[in-house]
Amino acid sequence: MLTRLLLTALLLPALALGQSKKSAKTPAPDKDKQIIITDLDNRFAEYAGISKQIWDFAELGYQEEKSSLLLQEQLRKEGFTVTAGVAGIPTAFVATYGAGKPVIGILGEYDALPGLATEANPVFTPIAGQKGGHGCGHNLFGTASVAAAVEVKDWLKRSGHSGTIKIYGCPAEEGGAGKVYMVREGLFNGVDAVLHWHPGSQNAADAGTSLANKNGKFRFRGIAAHAAASPERGRSALDGVEAMNYMVNMMREHVPSDTRIHYIITKGGDAPNVVPAFAEVYYYARHKDRDILKGIWERIESAAKGAAEGTGTKVDWEVLGGVYDLLPNATLAEVMHQNLSTVGGIIYTPDETTFAEKISATFPADQRVPVANAAGVKNFRDASESATSGGSTDVGDVSWAVPTVGLQTATWVPGSSAHSWQSTAASGMSIGQKGMIVAAKTLALTALDLFNSPALIQKATAEWQQKRGGNFQYEALLGNRKPALDYRK
């Protein structure tokens, strides 16, 4: 124990040196901001309990009935007007408080991932019979966003300041593109800026971007037959899937090197001695340039057609999701970074340090980093310095509809990967909950800056308009389809 405490004491000064110069000069929060910070500290147990309930629910995309209702009830209790079932999605909602300009939105998510169900332990402890797990920490995401919106509501009420705060309950971020339908429905019209955050293994707010994504299921239909007695009478739908996969894998050599294509076979037949009459494969394709992505997806569709032709089967496909790349806004990101630096990172208790070290020991040796890194805040990077994230998010579509900014906080043990049992475990206990409160504080403080500075909103809007281009017309990558409410069933 003494060794760990000494190590932490030695590391924290180094972490402080690793922060940006802006962080070192961050002034103490003003009275209004200090009230918010203190109130969120005092309500830690309440919000930790809400996040743990959603962690226990572990509901998959578009099935988040209990999770969505829990957050809606919290907002109604706090005086928000809640409109549920928006954009044709039963688990989506918009909650509003206040009146007039500016209008500031905060995004919240609450869907879990298939698999990854584990207890909140530092060793993998599967939960029998549970379909999903919060391996991306969305139980924390939705809760922190609600907590921040409540603080902003309280400030509006105390101060008498004009303005409107909106919290968007956003289902099915994990492949279901819930926010795309909300953008398409015009739910962000008239909003001046949108704030969001995401769980992670570090504390950072910069002007980064992400990959555009298009995904869908390809369904092959053949003719069943006895695989030994009369194979000549069969036409294997699985052959169609495998032929398609083979052609797409050959295509990887002839697409831009930063393209990402991945798939799973969701249905391959029922018995080896029955020629499969039906088979299905689920594809994702990603690229930072959505126009290039469109061309890649067309080639994937062509591979499916060719595979069907060559195997004597039929194929159809359904585009389930499609999201834009994030449009970064450096003006808003600098403000977000300043507030994150004011709030600071996460300091572990001795018990949390023990938990974190056990988690860290499960990583490959070259991926382990000091667990005390959770206390630091990464240097600010503008759009020219920020690397493109390897992931995709439907926040991308929101960012092309309204100036948008986000951050991540160290809700997981430093070095953790998203979509892992390690991130699931930390999301269900105090390490994740501490990071959640850091996010709530940062979101609320940033919202206050926007309410108090029309010039800041004007500057962010001017940057957004310049980057988006004067001729931009929004067209969802998933087309005009209705929400894929059954994509996880």
N, C-alpha and C positions, 0 to 999 in steps of 0.2 A: 504493500500500500504506500509506504513512504517513498519507494522508488518511483511509483507512478506520479505521486504528487510533485516530486522534485522535477521529473521529466516535464510535467505540464508547466511548472513555473519557469523552466528554461525555454520551453517552446513558445509561450505566449508573447514574450518580447519580440521574438523573431517573426511571429505572425503579424504583430503590429507593424513591424518594418515592412512587411509584404503588402500592407494596405496602401491605397493611393494617397498622394499628398492631400487630396481633398478630404479623405477620411481623417487624416491627422489634424486638420484644421476645422473639422466640423464643429459648429457652435453648439452650445447646449440648447435643447429644445425650448421653445417659448412656452408660455403658460398653457395655452390650449393643447399643444402637442404633449406636454408633460401630463396633463389630465388624462389624455387618451392612453399613454403608455402605462400610467399607474392603474387605470381602470382595467385594462386588459390583463395586467399582472394579477389584479384582484379577482378577475373572473376566469383565471386559468383552469381551475378545477371544473367549472361549468362547461367550458368549451372542450376541454379534454374528454369529458364524459360524452358529449355529442359526437365527437370524432370517433370515439371508441365504439359507440353504437353503430355508426355507419360502417366501421371496420368489421364489426361482427355480422352485419347484414350481408356484406360482400356481394352486392347485387350487380349483375352484368348489365351491359349497355342496353338501354331502353326497357330494362326490367327493374329500375331503381325506385320502386314504388314507396317503400318504407323510408329510404334515404331522402328522397325528394320531399315527402310529406313531413318528415322530422324538421328539415330546414325551413319549409314553408311555415310550419307551426311556430317556430322560433321567431321568424320575421313578423308574423301576424301579432304575436304577443308583444313585440316591440313597436307596434304601431304602423307597420308597413301595409300598404294595400297590395295584395298578392293576386296575380292573374295566373291561373294554372292551365296546363294543357295547351300551351301556345305552339304555333307552327305545326299543328297536327301531331304533336308528341305528348302523350299523356304525362310523362315525367318531367317535362320542361315547364319553367315558370319565369315570370318577371315580377319582382317586388319593387315598389316605388314609395319613396317618402319625399315630401317637400313640393315646391312649385317654382316654376320659372327657371331662368338660366343662372349659371351654367348647369348642364346636365352631365353628370359623371356616372359612368357605368362600372361595375365590378363583376367579373366572371367567376362562377363557381362550378366545380365538377364534383361528381360523386359516384362514378361507375367503377366497378372492379374489373379485373382481368380473369379470363378462364384459367383454371389451375391456380398454382401458387398459394393454395390455402395452407397456412402454417400457423401455429401458435406464436405469440409474441415472445419467443425464446431465442437465445443466441445460438441454438442448434436447430437444424431443420426438424420440425415436429408437425407432420401432416395432420390435417383435421379431416377425419373420415367423413365421407358423404358430402362435403362442402364443395360446390362447383367452382367458386371463384375466390380470389384473394386480392387485397389492395396492394399489389406489387408496384403501383405507380403513385400511391399515396393520395388518391383522390378523396379519401375520407377526411384527410387533413385540408385538402384544397377547398372544398365546399364550405367547411366549417370556418376556416380562417377568413374567407371572403364574406361570409355572413357576419362574423365578429367585427370585421372592419366596417362594413356598411352600418352596423348598429352604432358604432362609435361616431361615424360621420353624422348619422341621424341625430344622436344626442347633441353633437356640437351645433348642428343647424338649429335645434330647438333652443339650446342655451343662448346662442349668439343672436338669433333672429336674422341670420344671414339668408339672403334669397338663394335659391338653387334647388336642384333635385338630385337625389341619389337613387340609382337603380341597381339592383342585384339580379343578375341573370343566372337562373338555375339551368345548367347546361348538361344534358345527359350524353352518354355514348360518345365520349371523346375518343375512346380506344377503338377506332376503326369505323364507328357509326356516323361520324361527321355531324353530330347534333347541331353544332353552331351554324353549319352551312345553311340548314333549313331556317334557322332564326334570322340569319342575314338575308336570305332569299325572301323571307316574309316581311322584311323592312322593319324589324324590331329595333334596329340600331339607328334608324332615321332620327335626326334631331339631337343625337348624343354628341357632346363635345369631345369627350375623351373616354377611353376604356382602360381599366387597370386589371391585371391578372397576375398570377404567380404560379409556380409549380414546385412541388417537393423535389429535393435533390440531395446531393452529398456535399454541397458547398453553398456559401452565401455570395450571391453575385447579382448585379443588375447592370446590364450593358445593352448595347444596340445590336444584338445578334439576330440572326435569321434562322430559317429552317427549310426543310425540303418539302416541295409540293408532292402530293401523293394521290394516286388513283388506284382503286382496288375493286375486285369483284370476283364472282364465282362463275366458273365455266362448267357446264353440265353436259356430259356426253351420254347419249342413249344408243344402245346396241340391241342385240338379239340374244336372249338367253338360250343356252343349250347345255347338254351334258358334255363336260369338258373332256371326257375320255371316250364315251360311246359315240357321240356325234359332234365333234368339235367343228366340222365343216359347216354345220348349220348355224353356228353362233357367230356373232360379231361383237367383240369385246369392247364395252365402253371404257374399261380400264386401259386397254391398248390405246384408245384415243387420248386419254389423259397422259399416259406415259410418252406417247409420240409427241404430244404438245410440249411436255416438260423437256424432252430431249432437244427439240428445236429451239425453245426459249433459252436453254442453257448454252447452245451453240451461238445464239444471238449475243450473248454477253461479251463476246470478243469484238463485236461490231457496233457497240453503243458507247457513248461517252463514259470514260472510266469512273466518273463519280456517280453513275447511275446505281440504284439499288433495286434489285428484283428478288422477291422471295415468295415462297408458296408452301402450302400444305395440301395433301390429298385428304379431303374430308370424308370421302366415301369411295371405297375401292372394290366393293363386292361383299358377298356374305359367306361364300364357301369356295375353296379352291376347285372343287369339282363342278361348279356352276359358272359358265361363262357370264360375266357380269353384264346385265342389261342396263345398268346405270352406274355412273361414276362421276365424281365431282372434285374439282381442284380450286383452291382459293388463292388468288394472286394479289400481291401488292407490288406496285412499281413507284419509285421515287426519283426525283431529280430537283435540283434547285431552280431550274428554269421550267415553268409549267408548260411552255410551248414545246420544248423538247420532250417533256413528259408525255404530252398528247401524242406525238409521233411514235414514241416507244410503245405506248399502249396500243396504238393501231397495229403495230407489228406483232404484239402479243395476240391480238385478235386474229391476225392473219395466220399465225402459227396454229391457233385453235381450228380455224377453217381447214387448213391443210392437213392437220392431224385427223380430222373427221373424214375428209375425202380419202385419205390413204388407208384408213382402217375400216371403211364401210360403215361408219357410224354417223350419227347426227349430233350437232352441238348447238347450244344456245348459251348465252351468258347474260349476267345481270351485274351492272355496275352498282356496287353497294355504297361506295364512298369515294370522295375526292375532295382534297383540300389544297388551298393555296399555300405558297411560301409566306413566311412572316415578312411584313413590310416594316423595317426598323424605324424608330423615331428617336434620334439622338437627343433632341430637346427634352422629351419626357424621360428618357433613360437617365440622363444626368441628374434630374430631380429625384428620380427613384433611387439612384445610387447614393445620393447625398442623404436621403432619409434612412436607407438601409445602414449606412455608416453611423448615423446617429443612434439607431437602435442597437447595432452590434450583433455579434454572432451568439453561439450557444456555448455555455459553460456546463460541462458535465459534472454531476455529483460523483463521488467515488463508486457508487453502485453502477451508475451509467457508464463510467469509464471501464469498469470490469466487463459489462455487457458489450460495449463497443470493441474492446480488445479481443473478446472471444469471436465476435462477428468478423473483425479484421483478419483474424487468424485463418478464416475459411477462404480468403482470397488468394490467388496466386501471388507468390512472393514479390514479383515485380509490379503488382498493382496495389500493394499496401502503402498507405500513407499515414502519418501520425494522426491519431484520433483527435488530438487537440486542435487540428485544423478547423474543426467545427466552430471554433471561437473567432476565426478571422473573417474578413470581408475582402473578396477579390478586388483587384484594381479595376477601375472603370476602363472599358474598351469601347471605342466608337465603332460605327459600321465598317470602317475600313480595316480595323484591327480584329474584329470579331470573326471567328470561324463559323461556318454554317453548321448548325446542329445536324447530326445524323438522323434525327427523328423528324416526325411530322406532327402537325397539330391543326385542328380546325379553328384555332385562334387566328391562323393565317388569314382566313376569309374575313374575320372581324377586322383585322388590321388594314384591309383594303377598303373597308366600309367606313371606318372612323379611326382617328389617331389612337394608337394602342401601345401600351408599354407593360412589361412584365419583369419579374424577378424570380430567382429560386433561392431557397434557404436549405440549410443542412438538416433536413428531417431524417436523413439516413446517415449511417456511419460513413465518414469520409472514405472514399474509394469504392463505395457500393455502386452496383449497376442498377438502373431501373429495371422493372419487370423481373425481379429476382426474389427468392424467398428471403434474402437478407433485408431487402427494402420493405417487403411485406411485414416482417417481424418488427422492424424499427417504427413503421407507420402505426403500429398498434400499441405503442408504449410511450413513455415520457420523453425519449429522445425526439421522436417524431412530433409529439405535442409541443415541445419547446420550440422547435423550428416553425411550427404552425403559428405560434403566437408572435414570433419575429415577423413572419409574413403579414399577419393581421395588422401589426403596428405600422409596418412600412407602407402598406396599402392605404391605411387611414391617414397617415401623415402626408402622403403624396396627394391624396384627394383634397386635404385642407389647402395645400399649396395651390392647387388648381382653382378651388373656390375663391381663394383670396387674390388671385393674379390673372385677370383677364388677358394681360399682355403675354403671359406664359402660354395660355391656350391659343392665342393668335399666332404665336411663334411656332408652336407645335403643328398647328393646322397648316401654316404656310409651308413648312418642311414636308408634311404629308402630301399636300397637293403637288409640290414640285416633284417628289419621288414617284408618285402615282402616275403623273402625266395628265395633261389636259384632255386627252382623248380616251381615257380609260372608261370602259364599260364592263360592269361586273357580269360574268357568266359562270355559273357554278360548274365545276368539273364533273359533278355527278348528274348534270342535266336537270330535267324537270321532274325526275322521279319523286315519288312520295317517300317519306322517311322509311328506312328499312327496319321496321320495328322488330322483325323476327330474325335479324342477322346473327344473333347469338343463340338461337334456338336450334 
